[in-house]
Amino acid sequence: MFCIRDNYNDFFILISNSITTLKEAFLGVLISIIFSFAVAFLMDRFEFIYNAAYPILVITQTIPAVAIARLLV
């Protein structure tokens, strides 16, 4: 019961913090999309970058995220 009362009393603080969190999440997604397009363009344009980066990308995609979860945090 205390949790409900505390959430009700701090509702505007929670909303404010939620908006900040959403902004940061969308900014992170936007940065990752821009970065991935840049890397894809460079890999398509320059064969030596493709030959250097592609094996690394394949390896990072084959390792399950659960196995390297501590490294991702």
Backbone hydrogen bonds in HBPLUS format (Angstrom, degrees):
<---DONOR---> <-ACCEPTOR-->    atom                        ^
c    i                          cat <-CA-CA->   ^        H-A-AA   ^      H-
h    n   atom  resd res      DA  || num        DHA   H-A  angle D-A-AA Bond
n    s   type  num  typ     dist DA aas  dist angle  dist       angle   num
A0005-ARG N   A0001-MET O   3.22 MM   4  6.50 164.8  2.24 150.0 153.9     1
A0006-ASP N   A0002-PHE O   2.85 MM   4  6.01 163.2  1.88 152.4 157.4     2
A0007-ASN N   A0003-CYS O   2.89 MM   4  6.01 159.6  1.93 148.0 153.8     3
A0008-TYR N   A0004-ILE O   2.94 MM   4  6.10 150.7  2.03 144.3 152.5     4
A0009-ASN N   A0005-ARG O   2.91 MM   4  6.15 157.2  1.96 149.1 155.2     5
A0010-ASP N   A0006-ASP O   2.97 MM   4  6.08 146.6  2.08 144.8 153.5     6
A0014-LEU N   A0010-ASP O   2.92 MM   4  6.19 159.7  1.96 157.6 163.9     7
A0015-ILE N   A0011-PHE O   2.92 MM   4  6.21 157.1  1.98 151.3 157.5     8
A0016-SER N   A0012-PHE O   2.97 MM   4  6.05 160.7  2.01 140.2 145.8     9
A0017-ASN N   A0013-ILE O   2.93 MM   4  6.13 163.1  1.96 151.6 155.9    10
A0018-SER N   A0014-LEU O   2.85 MM   4  5.98 146.3  1.96 142.1 152.3    11
A0019-ILE N   A0015-ILE O   2.93 MM   4  6.18 154.1  2.00 151.0 156.9    12
A0020-THR N   A0016-SER O   3.15 MM   4  6.44 158.9  2.19 146.0 151.3    13
A0021-THR N   A0017-ASN O   2.95 MM   4  6.15 158.1  2.00 145.4 151.5    14
A0022-LEU N   A0018-SER O   2.91 MM   4  6.13 159.2  1.95 149.4 154.6    15
A0023-LYS N   A0019-ILE O   2.95 MM   4  6.17 158.7  2.00 149.7 155.4    16
A0024-GLU N   A0020-THR O   3.02 MM   4  6.26 160.5  2.06 149.7 154.6    17
A0025-ALA N   A0021-THR O   2.93 MM   4  6.15 152.8  2.01 146.8 154.7    18
A0026-PHE N   A0022-LEU O   2.92 MM   4  6.12 166.3  1.94 154.1 157.1    19
A0027-LEU N   A0023-LYS O   2.92 MM   4  6.08 153.3  1.99 145.5 153.5    20
A0028-GLY N   A0024-GLU O   2.95 MM   4  6.12 154.0  2.02 143.2 149.9    21
A0029-VAL N   A0025-ALA O   2.99 MM   4  6.30 154.3  2.06 147.9 154.8    22
A0030-LEU N   A0026-PHE O   2.91 MM   4  6.10 159.8  1.95 147.7 153.3    23
A0031-ILE N   A0027-LEU O   2.92 MM   4  6.13 161.8  1.96 150.6 155.2    24
A0032-SER N   A0028-GLY O   2.98 MM   4  6.14 158.4  2.03 144.3 150.5    25
A0033-ILE N   A0029-VAL O   2.92 MM   4  6.14 151.4  2.00 148.9 156.5    26
A0034-ILE N   A0030-LEU O   3.01 MM   4  6.24 166.2  2.03 152.0 155.4    27
A0035-PHE N   A0031-ILE O   2.91 MM   4  6.07 164.5  1.93 151.1 155.9    28
A0036-SER N   A0032-SER O   2.91 MM   4  5.97 157.5  1.96 141.7 148.2    29
A0037-PHE N   A0033-ILE O   2.98 MM   4  6.18 157.4  2.03 150.2 155.8    30
A0038-ALA N   A0034-ILE O   3.03 MM   4  6.24 156.5  2.09 147.5 154.1    31
A0039-VAL N   A0035-PHE O   2.94 MM   4  6.20 161.3  1.98 152.5 157.2    32
A0040-ALA N   A0036-SER O   2.88 MM   4  6.00 159.9  1.93 145.2 151.4    33
A0041-PHE N   A0037-PHE O   2.86 MM   4  6.00 156.8  1.91 146.1 152.5    34
A0042-LEU N   A0038-ALA O   2.97 MM   4  6.18 165.1  1.99 149.3 153.2    35
A0043-MET N   A0039-VAL O   2.84 MM   4  6.02 156.6  1.89 149.5 156.5    36
A0044-ASP N   A0040-ALA O   2.95 MM   4  6.10 147.4  2.06 143.5 151.9    37
A0045-ARG N   A0041-PHE O   2.88 MM   4  6.04 150.2  1.96 149.0 157.8    38
A0046-PHE N   A0042-LEU O   2.93 MM   4  5.84 166.0  1.95 150.3 153.5    39
A0050-TYR N   A0046-PHE O   3.18 MM   4  6.51 155.6  2.25 145.6 152.7    40
A0051-ASN N   A0047-GLU O   2.82 MM   4  6.10 163.5  1.85 154.8 158.6    41
A0052-ALA N   A0048-PHE O   3.06 MM   4  6.12 138.4  2.24 131.8 142.3    42
A0053-ALA N   A0049-ILE O   2.80 MM   4  5.85 161.8  1.84 152.7 157.6    43
A0054-TYR N   A0050-TYR O   2.89 MM   4  5.50 161.7  1.92 146.8 152.0    44
A0057-LEU N   A0053-ALA O   2.96 MM   4  6.22 158.6  2.01 158.4 165.3    45
A0058-VAL N   A0054-TYR O   2.94 MM   4  6.17 157.4  1.99 156.3 162.3    46
A0059-ILE N   A0055-PRO O   3.01 MM   4  6.19 161.2  2.05 146.0 150.9    47
A0060-THR N   A0056-ILE O   2.97 MM   4  6.20 160.7  2.01 149.8 155.0    48
A0061-GLN N   A0057-LEU O   3.13 MM   4  6.27 137.5  2.32 138.8 149.2    49
A0061-GLN N   A0058-VAL O   3.21 MM   3  5.21 130.2  2.48  94.5 107.5    50
A0062-THR N   A0058-VAL O   3.10 MM   4  6.31 131.2  2.35 143.5 155.8    51
A0062-THR N   A0059-ILE O   3.24 MM   3  5.27 137.6  2.43  97.0 108.3    52
A0067-ALA N   A0064-PRO O   3.03 MM   3  5.45 132.9  2.25 106.4 118.2    53
A0071-LEU N   A0068-ILE O   3.01 MM   3  5.37 131.6  2.25 106.9 119.8    54
A0072-LEU N   A0068-ILE O   3.24 MM   4  6.56 138.1  2.42 146.8 158.6    55
A0072-LEU N   A0069-ALA O   3.13 MM   3  5.16 131.1  2.38  97.2 110.2    56
